[in-house]
């Protein structure tokens, strides 16, 4: 699935591009912006794997925006004039001339799909936390739970017992950021690293994580998650 964000200073151009995207299979427009500064402020917190950027915008061009985000997002650039050389200097997925035609956009998405599928999961996640924007290496994560203080936040327990609070992040988006082979959701409020599981049954997981009563943390398996967990362990 291609999850894309659109940036174009022209509202009509955004509407037209969204309409085209809706006609293409396995493409979802997550959000659209007409202001580059607002786009840059929010893009790190949006679950997407592709950005479609208009080059010709007042104040800040799409090329300038692409330079900033090219390390973390795949990019398609659009413009009326010829910018192909500049576009490929930035190693973008594709450059599509306006007015955009559906067939040409499909070609661009096909290129993006190949690159997105080839991209390995990062060995770390990067998010706003209680100690600021933080890089957390996934191999250090033992357990994740919904915060008791604010359900929009998630508490990450590291292997050394340190707790870090991820701000305003739901489990769906968090799981997409984590290597799926290493983590599993146990119930509506908890995710466990498979390396932290000591014993499991159809109803309960006993972890290697020490608890306050000097035993080990136990997790109740939610009914909606039993089948997928059993499949993970070949049961």
DRENGU-412470 format. One record per residue: residue number from 1; y, z, x of N, C-alpha, C, O in turn. Coordinates in steps of 0.2 Angstrom, whole numbers, always signed. Example, Ala and Ser with C-alpha at 12.3 -4.5 7.8 and 13.67 -1.06 7.14 Angstrom:
! residues 2
   seq     n.y     n.z     n.x    ca.y    ca.z    ca.x     c.y     c.z     c.x     o.y     o.z     o.x
     1     -28     +39     +66     -22     +39     +62     -16     +39     +66     -17     +42     +71
     2     -11     +35     +64      -5     +36     +68      +0     +39     +64      +6     +40     +67
! end
This chain:
! residues 235
   seq     n.y     n.z     n.x    ca.y    ca.z    ca.x     c.y     c.z     c.x     o.y     o.z     o.x
     1      -6      +0      +4      +0      +0      +0      +6      +0      +4      +7      +4      +9
     2     +11      -5      +3     +17      -5      +6     +22      -1      +2     +23      -2      -4
     3     +25      +5      +5     +30      +9      +2     +36      +7      +5     +37      +9     +11
     4     +41      +4      +2     +47      +1      +5     +53      +5      +3     +54      +7      -3
     5     +58      +5      +7     +65      +7      +5     +70      +1      +6     +69      -2     +12
     6     +74      +0      +2     +79      -6      +2     +86      -3      +4     +88      +2      +1
     7     +89      -6      +9     +96      -5     +10    +100     -11     +10     +99     -16     +14
     8    +105     -12      +6    +109     -18      +5    +116     -15      +1    +116     -11      -3
     9    +121     -17      +4    +128     -15      +1    +129     -18      -6    +134     -16      -9
    10    +126     -24      -7    +127     -27     -14    +122     -25     -19    +116     -26     -18
    11    +124     -22     -24    +120     -19     -30    +116     -25     -33    +110     -24     -35
    12    +119     -31     -34    +115     -36     -37    +109     -38     -32    +104     -40     -35
    13    +111     -38     -26    +105     -40     -21    +100     -35     -21     +94     -37     -21
    14    +101     -29     -22     +96     -23     -23     +92     -25     -29     +86     -24     -29
    15     +95     -26     -34     +92     -27     -41     +87     -33     -40     +81     -33     -43
    16     +89     -38     -37     +85     -44     -37     +79     -43     -32     +74     -45     -34
    17     +80     -40     -27     +75     -38     -22     +70     -34     -25     +64     -35     -24
    18     +72     -29     -29     +67     -24     -32     +63     -28     -37     +57     -27     -38
    19     +66     -33     -41     +63     -37     -46     +57     -41     -42     +52     -41     -45
    20     +59     -44     -37     +54     -48     -33     +48     -43     -31     +42     -45     -31
    21     +50     -37     -28     +45     -33     -25     +40     -31     -31     +34     -30     -30
    22     +43     -30     -37     +39     -27     -43     +33     -33     -45     +28     -31     -48
    23     +35     -39     -43     +30     -44     -44     +25     -45     -39     +20     -50     -40
    24     +25     -42     -33     +20     -42     -28     +15     -37     -28     +17     -31     -28
    25      +9     -38     -27      +4     -33     -28      +4     -29     -21      +5     -31     -16
    26      +2     -22     -23      +2     -17     -17      +9     -16     -14      +9     -14      -8
    27     +14     -17     -17     +21     -16     -15     +24     -11     -19     +25     -12     -25
    28     +27      -6     -17     +31      -1     -21     +38      +0     -18     +38      +2     -12
    29     +43      +0     -22     +50      +1     -19     +51      +9     -21     +51     +11     -27
    30     +51     +13     -16     +52     +20     -16     +59     +22     -18     +60     +26     -22
    31     +64     +19     -15     +71     +20     -16     +75     +15     -13     +73     +11      -9
    32     +81     +14     -16     +86      +9     -13     +93     +13     -12     +95     +17     -15
    33     +96     +10      -7    +103     +13      -5    +108      +7      -4    +106      +1      -2
    34    +114      +8      -5    +119      +3      -4    +124      +6      +1    +130      +3      +2
    35    +122     +12      +5    +127     +15     +10    +122     +17     +16    +118     +21     +15
    36    +124     +14     +22    +120     +15     +28    +120     +22     +30    +114     +25     +32
    37    +125     +26     +29    +126     +33     +31    +121     +37     +27    +118     +41     +29
    38    +121     +36     +20    +117     +40     +16    +110     +38     +17    +106     +43     +17
    39    +108     +32     +18    +102     +30     +20     +99     +33     +26     +93     +36     +26
    40    +103     +34     +32    +101     +37     +38    +100     +45     +37     +96     +48     +40
    41    +104     +48     +32    +103     +55     +31     +97     +56     +28     +94     +62     +28
    42     +94     +52     +24     +89     +53     +19     +82     +50     +22     +77     +52     +20
    43     +82     +45     +26     +76     +41     +27     +70     +45     +30     +65     +44     +29
    44     +72     +50     +34     +67     +54     +37     +63     +58     +32     +57     +60     +34
    45     +66     +60     +27     +62     +64     +22     +59     +60     +16     +56     +62     +11
    46     +59     +53     +17     +56     +49     +12     +49     +46     +14     +48     +44     +20
    47     +44     +46     +10     +38     +44     +11     +38     +36     +10     +37     +33      +5
    48     +39     +33     +16     +39     +25     +16     +36     +23     +23     +36     +27     +28
    49     +34     +17     +23     +31     +14     +29     +35      +7     +31     +33      +4     +36
    50     +40      +5     +27     +44      -1     +28     +51      +0     +25     +52      +2     +20
    51     +55      -3     +29     +62      -3     +27     +65     -10     +27     +64     -14     +32
    52     +68     -12     +21     +71     -19     +21     +78     -18     +21     +82     -15     +17
    53     +81     -21     +27     +88     -19     +28     +92     -26     +28     +90     -31     +31
    54     +98     -26     +25    +103     -31     +25    +107     -31     +31    +109     -25     +33
    55    +108     -36     +35    +111     -36     +41    +119     -35     +40    +122     -31     +43
    56    +121     -39     +35    +129     -40     +34    +131     -35     +29    +132     -36     +23
    57    +133     -29     +32    +136     -23     +28    +142     -21     +32    +142     -21     +38
    58    +147     -19     +28    +153     -16     +31    +152      -9     +34    +148      -5     +31
    59    +156      -8     +39    +155      -2     +42    +150      -1     +47    +151      +1     +53
    60    +144      -2     +45    +138      -2     +49    +133      -7     +48    +131      -8     +42
    61    +131     -11     +52    +127     -17     +51    +119     -15     +50    +117     -10     +53
    62    +115     -19     +47    +108     -18     +47    +105     -18     +54    +100     -14     +55
    63    +108     -22     +59    +105     -22     +66    +106     -15     +69    +102     -12     +72
    64    +112     -12     +68    +113      -5     +70    +109      +0     +67    +106      +5     +71
    65    +108      -1     +61    +103      +4     +57     +96      +3     +60     +92      +8     +61
    66     +94      -3     +61     +87      -5     +64     +86      -2     +71     +81      +1     +72
    67     +91      -2     +75     +91      +1     +81     +89      +9     +81     +85     +11     +85
    68     +92     +12     +76     +91     +19     +75     +84     +21     +73     +81     +26     +75
    69     +81     +17     +68     +75     +19     +65     +69     +15     +67     +63     +16     +65
    70     +70     +10     +72     +64      +6     +73     +58     +10     +77     +53      +7     +77
    71     +60     +15     +79     +54     +19     +82     +50     +22     +77     +44     +24     +79
    72     +52     +23     +71     +48     +27     +66     +46     +23     +60     +41     +25     +56
    73     +50     +17     +59     +48     +13     +53     +47      +6     +55     +51      +3     +59
    74     +43      +2     +51     +43      -5     +51     +49      -8     +47     +51      -5     +42
    75     +52     -13     +50     +58     -16     +47     +57     -23     +46     +55     -27     +50
    76     +60     -25     +40     +61     -32     +38     +69     -33     +37     +72     -29     +34
    77     +72     -38     +41     +79     -39     +40     +81     -45     +36     +77     -50     +36
    78     +86     -44     +32     +88     -50     +28     +96     -52     +29    +100     -47     +31
    79     +98     -58     +28    +105     -60     +29    +106     -67     +27    +101     -71     +27
    80    +112     -69     +25    +113     -76     +24    +114     -80     +30    +112     -86     +30
    81    +117     -77     +35    +118     -81     +41    +112     -81     +46    +107     -77     +44
    82    +112     -84     +51    +106     -84     +56    +107     -79     +61    +111     -78     +65
    83    +102     -74     +61    +102     -68     +65     +95     -68     +68     +93     -62     +71
    84     +91     -73     +68     +84     -72     +70     +83     -69     +77     +79     -65     +79
    85     +87     -72     +82     +87     -70     +89     +88     -62     +90     +84     -58     +93
    86     +93     -60     +86     +95     -52     +87     +89     -48     +83     +88     -43     +85
    87     +87     -51     +78     +81     -48     +74     +75     -47     +78     +72     -41     +79
    88     +73     -52     +82     +67     -51     +86     +68     -48     +92     +63     -45     +95
    89     +74     -47     +94     +76     -43    +100     +74     -36     +99     +72     -32    +103
    90     +75     -34     +92     +73     -27     +90     +66     -26     +88     +64     -21     +86
    91     +62     -31     +89     +55     -31     +87     +53     -29     +80     +49     -25     +79
    92     +57     -32     +75     +56     -31     +68     +50     -35     +66     +48     -39     +69
    93     +48     -33     +60     +42     -36     +57     +43     -44     +55     +40     -48     +57
    94     +49     -45     +52     +51     -51     +50     +59     -52     +49     +62     -47     +48
    95     +61     -58     +49     +68     -59     +47     +68     -64     +41     +66     -70     +42
    96     +71     -62     +35     +71     -67     +30     +78     -69     +28     +82     -65     +27
    97     +79     -75     +27     +85     -78     +26     +87     -77     +18     +82     -78     +14
    98     +93     -76     +16     +95     -75      +9     +97     -82      +7     +99     -86     +12
    99     +97     -84      +1     +94     -81      -5     +86     -80      -4     +83     -85      -2
   100     +83     -74      -5     +76     -73      -4     +72     -76      -9     +73     -75     -15
   101     +67     -79      -7     +62     -82     -12     +56     -78     -11     +54     -75      -6
   102     +52     -77     -17     +46     -73     -18     +41     -75     -13     +38     -71     -10
   103     +40     -82     -12     +34     -84      -7     +36     -82      +0     +31     -80      +3
   104     +42     -82      +2     +44     -80      +9     +44     -72      +9     +42     -70     +15
   105     +45     -69      +4     +45     -61      +4     +37     -59      +5     +36     -55      +8
   106     +33     -63      +1     +26     -61      +2     +23     -62      +9     +19     -58     +11
   107     +26     -67     +12     +24     -68     +19     +26     -63     +24     +22     -60     +28
   108     +32     -60     +22     +34     -55     +26     +30     -48     +25     +29     -44     +30
   109     +29     -47     +19     +24     -41     +17     +17     -42     +20     +15     -37     +22
   110     +15     -48     +21      +8     -49     +24      +8     -47     +31      +4     -43     +33
   111     +14     -48     +34     +14     -46     +41     +15     -39     +42     +12     -36     +46
   112     +19     -36     +37     +20     -29     +38     +14     -25     +36     +12     -20     +39
   113     +10     -28     +31      +3     -24     +30      -1     -24     +36      -4     -19     +37
   114      -2     -29     +40      -6     -29     +46      -4     -24     +51      -8     -20     +53
   115      +3     -23     +52      +5     -19     +56      +5     -11     +54      +3      -7     +58
   116      +6     -10     +47      +5      -4     +45      -2      -1     +45      -3      +5     +47
   117      -7      -6     +44     -14      -4     +44     -16      -3     +51     -21      +1     +52
   118     -13      -6     +56     -15      -5     +63     -12      +1     +66     -15      +4     +71
   119      -7      +4     +63      -3     +10     +65      -8     +16     +65     -10     +18     +59
   120     -10     +19     +71     -14     +25     +70     -10     +31     +68      -3     +31     +68
   121     -13     +36     +65     -10     +42     +63      -7     +46     +69     -10     +46     +74
   122      -1     +48     +68      +2     +52     +74      -1     +58     +75      -4     +61     +70
   123      -1     +60     +81      -4     +67     +83      +0     +73     +81      -1     +78     +83
   124      +6     +71     +78     +11     +76     +76     +14     +74     +70     +14     +69     +68
   125     +17     +80     +67     +22     +78     +61     +28     +81     +63     +29     +86     +67
   126     +34     +78     +60     +40     +80     +61     +44     +81     +55     +44     +76     +51
   127     +47     +87     +54     +50     +89     +47     +55     +94     +48     +55     +98     +53
   128     +59     +95     +43     +64    +101     +43     +60    +107     +41     +56    +107     +37
   129     +61    +112     +46     +58    +119     +45     +63    +124     +45     +69    +123     +45
   130     +60    +130     +44     +64    +136     +45     +68    +137     +51     +72    +141     +52
   131     +65    +133     +56     +69    +134     +63     +72    +127     +65     +73    +126     +71
   132     +73    +123     +60     +77    +117     +61     +72    +111     +61     +66    +112     +60
   133     +74    +105     +63     +69     +99     +63     +64    +101     +69     +66    +102     +75
   134     +58    +100     +67     +53    +102     +72     +47     +97     +72     +45     +94     +67
   135     +44     +97     +78     +38     +93     +79     +32     +97     +80     +33    +102     +84
   136     +27     +96     +76     +22    +101     +76     +15     +96     +77     +14     +92     +74
   137     +12     +98     +82      +6     +94     +84      +0     +96     +80      -1    +102     +79
   138      -3     +91     +76      -8     +93     +71     -14     +97     +74     -17    +100     +70
   139     -16     +96     +80     -22     +99     +83     -20    +107     +83     -25    +111     +84
   140     -14    +109     +83     -12    +116     +83     -12    +119     +76     -12    +125     +75
   141     -13    +115     +70     -13    +118     +64     -20    +120     +61     -25    +116     +62
   142     -20    +126     +59     -26    +129     +56     -26    +129     +49     -32    +128     +46
   143     -21    +130     +46     -21    +131     +38     -14    +130     +36      -9    +132     +39
   144     -13    +128     +29      -7    +126     +26      -7    +129     +19     -12    +128     +16
   145      -2    +133     +17      -2    +135     +10      +5    +134      +7     +10    +134     +11
   146      +5    +134      +0     +12    +134      -3     +15    +141      -2     +12    +146      -2
   147     +21    +141      +0     +25    +147      +1     +26    +151      -5     +27    +148     -11
   148     +25    +157      -4     +26    +162     -10     +33    +163     -12     +35    +166     -17
   149     +38    +162      -7     +45    +162      -8     +48    +157     -12     +52    +158     -17
   150     +46    +151     -10     +48    +145     -14     +43    +139     -14     +40    +137      -8
   151     +40    +138     -20     +34    +133     -20     +35    +126     -18     +31    +123     -16
   152     +42    +124     -17     +43    +118     -14     +42    +118      -6     +41    +112      -3
   153     +41    +124      -3     +40    +124      +4     +33    +125      +5     +29    +128      +1
   154     +31    +124     +12     +24    +125     +14     +24    +129     +20     +27    +127     +25
   155     +19    +134     +20     +18    +138     +26     +13    +135     +30      +7    +134     +28
   156     +14    +134     +37      +9    +131     +41      +7    +137     +46     +12    +140     +49
   157      +1    +138     +46      -2    +143     +51      -5    +140     +57      -9    +136     +56
   158      -2    +141     +63      -5    +138     +69     -10    +142     +72     -12    +147     +70
   159     -14    +139     +77     -20    +142     +79     -18    +149     +83     -23    +153     +84
   160     -12    +150     +85     -11    +156     +88      -8    +161     +83      -6    +167     +85
   161      -8    +160     +77      -6    +164     +72      +2    +163     +70      +4    +166     +65
   162      +5    +159     +73     +12    +158     +72     +13    +154     +65      +9    +150     +63
   163     +18    +156     +61     +19    +153     +54     +26    +149     +55     +31    +152     +57
   164     +25    +143     +52     +31    +139     +52     +32    +136     +45     +27    +134     +42
   165     +38    +136     +42     +39    +134     +35     +42    +127     +35     +47    +126     +37
   166     +38    +123     +32     +40    +116     +30     +44    +116     +24     +42    +118     +19
   167     +51    +114     +25     +55    +114     +19     +55    +108     +14     +55    +102     +16
   168     +54    +109      +8     +54    +104      +3     +49     +98      +4     +52     +93      +5
   169     +43    +100      +4     +38     +95      +5     +32     +96      +1     +29    +101      +1
   170     +30     +91      -3     +24     +92      -7     +18     +90      -4     +18     +87      +2
   171     +12     +92      -6      +6     +91      -3      +4     +84      -2      +1     +82      +3
   172      +5     +80      -8      +4     +73      -7      +7     +70      -1      +3     +66      +3
   173     +13     +71      +0     +16     +68      +6     +14     +71     +12     +13     +67     +17
   174     +13     +77     +12     +10     +81     +18      +4     +78     +20      +3     +77     +26
   175      -1     +77     +16      -8     +75     +17      -7     +68     +20     -11     +66     +24
   176      -3     +64     +18      -2     +57     +21      +1     +57     +28      -1     +52     +32
   177      +4     +62     +30      +6     +63     +37      +1     +66     +41      +1     +65     +47
   178      -4     +69     +39      -9     +72     +43     -15     +68     +44     -17     +63     +39
   179     -19     +68     +49     -25     +64     +50     -30     +66     +45     -32     +72     +45
   180     -32     +61     +41     -36     +63     +35     -43     +66     +37     -46     +70     +34
   181     -45     +64     +43     -52     +66     +46     -52     +73     +48     -57     +76     +49
   182     -46     +76     +49     -46     +83     +51     -44     +88     +46     -44     +94     +48
   183     -42     +86     +40     -39     +91     +35     -42     +89     +28     -43     +84     +27
   184     -42     +95     +24     -44     +94     +17     -40     +99     +13     -39    +104     +15
   185     -39     +96      +7     -36    +101      +2     -41    +104      -2     -46    +101      -4
   186     -40    +111      -2     -45    +115      -5     -44    +117     -12     -49    +117     -16
   187     -38    +118     -14     -35    +119     -21     -28    +117     -21     -26    +114     -17
   188     -25    +119     -27     -18    +116     -28     -13    +119     -23      -8    +116     -22
   189     -15    +125     -20     -10    +128     -15     -12    +128      -8      -8    +131      -4
   190     -18    +126      -6     -20    +127      +1     -24    +121      +4     -27    +117      +1
   191     -22    +119     +10     -25    +114     +14     -28    +118     +20     -25    +122     +23
   192     -34    +116     +22     -37    +119     +28     -39    +113     +34     -41    +108     +32
   193     -38    +115     +40     -40    +111     +45     -48    +112     +46     -50    +117     +46
   194     -52    +106     +46     -59    +107     +46     -62    +111     +52     -67    +114     +51
   195     -58    +111     +57     -60    +115     +63     -59    +122     +62     -62    +126     +66
   196     -56    +124     +57     -55    +131     +55     -60    +134     +50     -60    +140     +48
   197     -65    +130     +48     -70    +132     +43     -76    +135     +47     -79    +131     +51
   198     -78    +141     +45     -84    +144     +48     -90    +143     +43     -95    +141     +46
   199     -89    +144     +37     -95    +144     +32     -92    +141     +25     -86    +143     +24
   200     -95    +137     +22     -93    +135     +15     -99    +135     +10    -104    +134     +12
   201     -97    +136      +4    -102    +135      -2     -99    +131      -7     -93    +128      -5
   202    -102    +130     -13     -99    +126     -18     -92    +129     -21     -88    +126     -24
   203     -91    +136     -20     -85    +139     -22     -80    +142     -17     -75    +143     -19
   204     -83    +143     -11     -79    +147      -7     -79    +144      +1     -85    +141      +3
   205     -74    +145      +4     -74    +143     +11     -72    +149     +15     -67    +153     +14
   206     -76    +151     +20     -74    +156     +25     -72    +153     +31     -75    +149     +34
   207     -66    +155     +33     -62    +152     +39     -63    +156     +45     -66    +162     +45
   208     -61    +153     +51     -61    +157     +57     -54    +161     +58     -53    +164     +63
   209     -50    +161     +53     -43    +164     +53     -43    +171     +51     -45    +173     +46
   210     -41    +176     +56     -42    +183     +54     -37    +184     +48     -32    +182     +48
   211     -39    +189     +44     -35    +191     +38     -33    +198     +40     -35    +202     +45
   212     -29    +201     +35     -26    +208     +36     -31    +213     +36     -29    +219     +39
   213     -36    +212     +33     -41    +218     +32     -47    +217     +37     -52    +220     +37
   214     -45    +214     +43     -49    +213     +49     -56    +209     +48     -60    +210     +51
   215     -56    +205     +42     -61    +200     +41     -59    +193     +42     -54    +193     +47
   216     -61    +189     +39     -59    +182     +40     -56    +179     +33     -59    +181     +28
   217     -51    +175     +33     -48    +172     +27     -53    +168     +23     -57    +164     +26
   218     -53    +170     +17     -58    +166     +12     -53    +162      +7     -48    +164      +5
   219     -56    +156      +6     -52    +151      +1     -56    +149      -4     -62    +148      -4
   220     -54    +150     -10     -57    +148     -16     -57    +140     -17     -51    +137     -17
   221     -62    +137     -18     -62    +129     -19     -60    +128     -27     -64    +130     -31
   222     -55    +124     -28     -53    +122     -34     -58    +117     -37     -61    +113     -34
   223     -59    +117     -44     -64    +113     -47     -62    +105     -46     -67    +101     -45
   224     -56    +104     -46     -54     +97     -45     -55     +94     -38     -55     +88     -36
   225     -57     +99     -33     -58     +97     -26     -65     +98     -23     -66     +96     -18
   226     -69    +100     -28     -76    +102     -25     -80     +95     -23     -83     +95     -18
   227     -80     +90     -27     -83     +84     -26     -81     +81     -19     -85     +79     -15
   228     -75     +80     -18     -72     +77     -12     -74     +81      -6     -76     +78      -1
   229     -74     +88      -7     -76     +92      -1     -83     +91      +0     -85     +91      +6
   230     -87     +91      -5     -94     +91      -4     -96     +84      +0    -100     +83      +4
   231     -92     +79      -2     -93     +72      +1     -92     +72      +8     -95     +69     +12
   232     -86     +76     +10     -84     +76     +17     -90     +79     +21     -90     +77     +27
   233     -94     +84     +18     -99     +87     +22    -106     +84     +21    -111     +87     +22
   234    -106     +78     +17    -112     +75     +16    -117     +78     +11    -123     +78     +11
   235    -114     +82      +6    -118     +86      +1    -118     +82      -5    -121     +85     -10
! end
